[in-house]
Amino acid sequence: MDKPLIIIGAGGHGRVVLDLLLVCGAQVIGITDSNKDLHGTSLFDIPILGNDEIITEYAPDEVYLANGIGSTKDVVLRRQIYQNWCSKDYTFPHLIHPSAVISSNGTSLCEGVQVMAGSIVQANVTIDENSIVNTNVSLDHDCKVAAHVHIAPGCTISGGVEIGHCGFIGAGATV
């Protein structure tokens, strides 16, 4: 990546996003979190800078953002954070773990998509903005994943499946 990143959220998903970025060799400036007890500490030697407002100290063209907010069935907070910062012209690049396999035949990943370790995304799959394809997910041919979706670890999504806006597919599900 040509710009450093700031991760929003130091919880479980934020740690996985940080790990992905470190494995990819990305420059991570720091992490933001609403928990004041974490401010001034670090995660994997990356500082927790403060709350999200610290992002405004960087112009939108100086940094990328990474959404470290996960979900357990409700993606509202994750969606709100993404939309808030996009409205201020910040960019969330799509993130792909090096062990993920992404078909180059008709596959489309929009802004902010995160494809985690061990996942497979087959031919002609479309994944809309700010969606998570979590650890060891298999998304087969011709699937359409709408915006702000979370496909939890270990899911198998067969060919031709459409997952609607803000959908959540629980861990280990087969669709």
GIMOFEN-V300449 format. One record per residue. RES is the residue in three letters. PHI is phi in radians with two decimals (999 if undefined). Layout:
RES | PHI
RES | PHI
This chain:
MET | 999
ASP | -1.57
LYS | -2.37
PRO | -1.24
LEU | -2.13
ILE | -2.15
ILE | -1.68
ILE | -1.71
GLY | 1.89
ALA | -1.91
GLY | -1.40
GLY | -1.00
HIS | -1.16
GLY | -1.03
ARG | -1.16
VAL | -1.20
VAL | -1.09
LEU | -1.04
ASP | -1.02
LEU | -0.99
LEU | -1.13
LEU | -1.15
VAL | -1.08
CYS | -1.41
GLY | 1.38
ALA | -1.26
GLN | -1.55
VAL | -1.82
ILE | -1.23
GLY | 3.06
ILE | -2.25
THR | -1.92
ASP | -2.79
SER | -1.35
ASN | -1.37
LYS | -1.08
ASP | -1.14
LEU | -1.55
HIS | -1.04
GLY | 1.51
THR | -1.68
SER | -2.47
LEU | -2.32
PHE | 0.90
ASP | 1.19
ILE | -1.86
PRO | -1.23
ILE | -1.60
LEU | -1.36
GLY | 2.57
ASN | -1.41
ASP | -1.06
GLU | -1.07
ILE | -1.11
ILE | -1.04
THR | -1.15
GLU | -1.27
TYR | -2.04
ALA | -1.20
PRO | -0.97
ASP | -1.51
GLU | -1.68
VAL | -2.43
TYR | -1.79
LEU | -2.00
ALA | -2.21
ASN | -1.45
GLY | -1.69
ILE | -1.56
GLY | -1.68
SER | -2.80
THR | -1.93
LYS | -3.10
ASP | -2.14
VAL | -1.71
VAL | -1.06
LEU | -1.06
ARG | -1.01
ARG | -1.11
GLN | -1.07
ILE | -1.09
TYR | -1.03
GLN | -1.14
ASN | -1.02
TRP | -1.33
CYS | -1.13
SER | -1.14
LYS | -1.77
ASP | 1.29
TYR | -1.44
THR | -2.04
PHE | -1.97
PRO | -1.20
HIS | -1.31
LEU | -2.07
ILE | -2.26
HIS | -1.12
PRO | -1.06
SER | -1.54
ALA | -1.33
VAL | -2.02
ILE | -2.10
SER | -1.11
SER | -1.67
ASN | -1.81
GLY | 1.39
THR | -1.48
SER | -2.30
LEU | -2.03
CYS | -1.47
GLU | -1.00
GLY | 1.41
VAL | -1.18
GLN | -2.15
VAL | -1.98
MET | -1.55
ALA | -0.93
GLY | 1.35
SER | -1.43
ILE | -2.22
VAL | -2.11
GLN | -1.49
ALA | -1.06
ASN | 1.10
VAL | -1.69
THR | -2.04
ILE | -2.15
ASP | -1.40
GLU | -0.94
ASN | 1.06
SER | -1.68
ILE | -1.94
VAL | -1.87
ASN | -1.35
THR | -0.94
ASN | 0.98
VAL | -1.58
SER | -2.04
LEU | -1.94
ASP | -1.52
HIS | -0.91
ASP | 1.08
CYS | -1.43
LYS | -2.20
VAL | -1.93
ALA | -1.28
ALA | -1.22
HIS | 1.10
VAL | -1.62
HIS | -2.15
ILE | -1.78
ALA | -1.23
PRO | -0.96
GLY | 1.38
CYS | -1.37
THR | -2.08
ILE | -1.97
SER | -1.23
GLY | -1.05
GLY | 1.34
VAL | -1.42
GLU | -1.99
ILE | -1.95
GLY | -1.32
HIS | -0.85
CYS | 1.10
GLY | -1.25
PHE | -2.34
ILE | -1.96
GLY | -1.22
ALA | -0.90
GLY | 1.36
ALA | -1.18
THR | -2.09
VAL | -2.16
